Amino acid sequence: MTSELLDQALIEEATKKSGLIWVKGAGAPAARALWHVWHEGAVCLVGDGPGEQPLPALTDGGAAEVTVRSKDKGGRLVSWPATVSELAAGSPEWEAAVAELKGKRLNAPDGEQMPGRWARECRVLRLVPTGPSVPLPAGSLAQRPVPSPATTRQPIPAGLPRLLAGRRKK
């Protein structure tokens, strides 16, 4: 009984304090980094809409594995199994989750209209812990990044060094 309570406390505290979690849905090839909030004993996520994070392989009633990282060191702290449930737009549970998520959403393009857009175009999910934490693996779980059109590997424009050098002289 004591180890179950300690496990539950570790899961809750680590997940509350981490701004980023890694979630792997059933059948997904790899875990994906997602921003979240901890609300009423579960992780709440919003995504799958324009301008929001993708939530692949997370289906209503499905299973997922959540890995929480340390906020200061970035290493894995705890992994735990979860049950995924999609909250119905406009329900009291949805309203409470969205109120929490809205405060954590950075750089939203539509500000106060965000909850309405989420209701029309996005999914709000709740991941509830279903058991004790999973033992952390001994080896590395490093994987290649998910393919993306975003890139930072481009040649510098030819005139940039002269432009920057000119600013320092003045």
Sequence and secondary structure as in RCSB ss.txt:
>XXXX:A:sequence
MTSELLDQALIEEATKKSGLIWVKGAGAPAARALWHVWHEGAVCLVGDGPGEQPLPALTDGGAAEVTVRSKDKGG
RLVSWPATVSELAAGSPEWEAAVAELKGKRLNAPDGEQMPGRWARECRVLRLVPTGPSVPLPAGSLAQRPVPSPA
TTRQPIPAGLPRLLAGRRKK
>XXXX:A:secstr
 HHHHHHHHHHHHHHHH SEEEEEETT SS EEEE EEETTEEEEEESSTTS   TT  TT EEEEEEE TTT  
EEEEEEEEEEE  TTSHHHHHHHHHHHHH  S SSGGGHHHHHHHH EEEEEEE SS B   SS         S 
       TTHHHHHHHHHH 
